[in-house]
């Protein structure tokens, strides 16, 4: 199993919140929830039982028909699985809990019993049909599971480069042209592969982008099947598949009707909320009046969407029926694609910011005497002030939006950052950083 940060989050849950709360690992399909849950159970409990409701045997499923008497329920569960449970020393894993809503509802009583600990894993757990007939338990300790971040990716490939990057960041000095070019190429490998554990494993085992892309297309097909199970009209699938194209079009908001090719209805908005519940997409809201309380003035009707994994974004963006995508990957890694890839870097920035625990916000405002808009890609609150962040693929000389924003809200701005592929530098108050240093900026802003 790959080393994952969510493992430490489970350790904190066990120490501080179990058995009073069940740990709920929530995230998109195939991000590694089940694997880390079982690995944690194996290493931290005397015994564990895992019940996978996506692939459960009939005799085990029948155990859950009646849990009114917990003494009998636990005896039947142990008999059906052949595993002994020890009070205070065992954990029961309910995998893909969204497929067993009544079992999820029973968490309240299982936790109150106090004999054992519980870990739930779930995708699509908030989808309406999965919660419509149950009382959602308040005894759940939610842990969001994202795709592997850059540090986890480097752990997986067996390099300690991340700590070196952190030390380079702390110097606040230029890295140097040749070294920065190498470090950016390393980071673009992460952008191309992504953080889905299966794709990372394919990269490590094969180091072949044809195989890696096959894995990612398999995950996208799985998502597609999930979307059609939720919405057989195909609108949910269209909304998801339009995300890369709408970002590439450089629109200042995501437009549902651009995906469905029809006027947006109330049903479309309900379907859209299910897309967000799937955790396959990240939403960033437009802030109308930027202040430290960023969520206070968001426009609920103005938002941008990003894919939760940039590796999947890359595959979708360069989707091709033939094998020309191998050439595209080669050009991406060599920074030789003849298109502006700002939106690809914007997506990986969104992924980094979200996985660091920040909600996503941006800000647009109309230019004076013009029909066009300024846009700051991301806003972070820090030190009771605002930090505007702009993302570029290459050209750092054009940064009108962040400059105008910082002048307009000069009393509210703490620091200004422009991330790109270029080396460390600054111009006036704008701090230039290569995109691979974004995690360390976020660490510093959170101190």
C-alpha positions, 0 to 999 in steps of 0.5 A: 500500500502507498503511504497516505496522509489520511492514515494519520487522520485515522490515527487522530480519530482513533486517539481522540474520537473513537469509539464515540464516533465512527470514522467516515472516509468520504471521497470519489471512487478509486481514490484509495479509501478502502485500501487505507481503511483496511491497512489501518485496521490491520495495523492498529486493532487486534482484529477487524471485520470488513463488510464490502456492501458492493460485493457482499455474500448473501450469508453475511448480508442476511446478518444485517436483516435484524440488528435489534439485539446487538448481542445476537448481531455480533455473534452472527457476524463473527460466525458468518465471517469466521473472525473473532471480535474483541471488545475495545480492541476490534474495528468493523469496516463498512465499505461502500456504506452508501449501498446499505443506507439502513446499516449507516442509520444503525451507526448511532446504535452501534456507536452507543453500544461502545464495544467496537470501533467503526470505519465507514467508507463511501462514495456518493454518500449524500446522493438523494436516493442514498439518504432519502429514507434514513436518519443520517447519524450524527455520530460520524467523524468525516475524513475527506479522502482526495487523490494522492497529492504531490508529496504522496506521489513522490513517496510512492516513486521513492524519492525525497525530493519534496523535503528538498523543495520545502528547503528550497522554498524557505531560502526565498531565492531563485532555484536556478534555470536548469534546476527549475526546468528539471523540477518543473518536468518532474511536476508535469509528470505528476500532472500527467499521471495524476494521483489516482492510486491505480494510475500511480501504480501503473506509472511505477510498474510500467513507466508507460503512458499508454498503460497509465492512460488505459487505467485512467480511461477505465476510471473515467468509464467507471465514473460514467457508469455511476453517473448513468445510474444516478441520472439515466438522461445523461445530463450528469455525464455531460456536466462532468465531461464539459468541465475541461472544455469550459475551463479551456474556453477561459470562461469566468463561470461554469454554465450548466446549459453549455453542457446540456445544450438546453435551457437550465431547469430545476431538475438540472440544478438537482442533477448538478448538486449530485455531481458535487456529491460525487466528489469527482469535481471541485467547485470554486465560488465567485466572491462578490465583495472580497473580505476575510470571511470569503464565504459571506458574499459568494454568488451561489449562481457563479462558480467554476468547476475543476476535476478532482484529479488533474491526471484524469483532466489530462486524459479527458482534455487530450482524449483521442481515438488513436494513439496520438495521446502518447505524443501529446504526453511527450510534449506535455512533459517537455513543455512543447505543446502548442496550446496555452495550458493555463487551465491545466495548471489552474486545475492542479492548483485547485486540487492542491488548495482543496487537498490542503483543506481550503475551500475554493474561491475566486473573484471577477469584476468588470473592467471600467468602460469595457465589457470584459472582466478582470479575474483573480484565480483563487483567494485565500484568507490569512492573517485576517487579510486576503491573499490573491493567487494567479496561475499562469502556464508561462507568461508572467509578464501579464498580471493585470488582474492581480495588480488591479485587485491589490490596488483596489483592496490594498488595505485587505491584501496580505501577500500576492502570488503568481504561480507558473513554471518560472523560477522564484522572483518578484515584481513590485509586491507580486511574488513569483513562484513555480507551481510546485511551491504552492503547497509550501505557500499554503503551509506558511499561510496557515501558520 
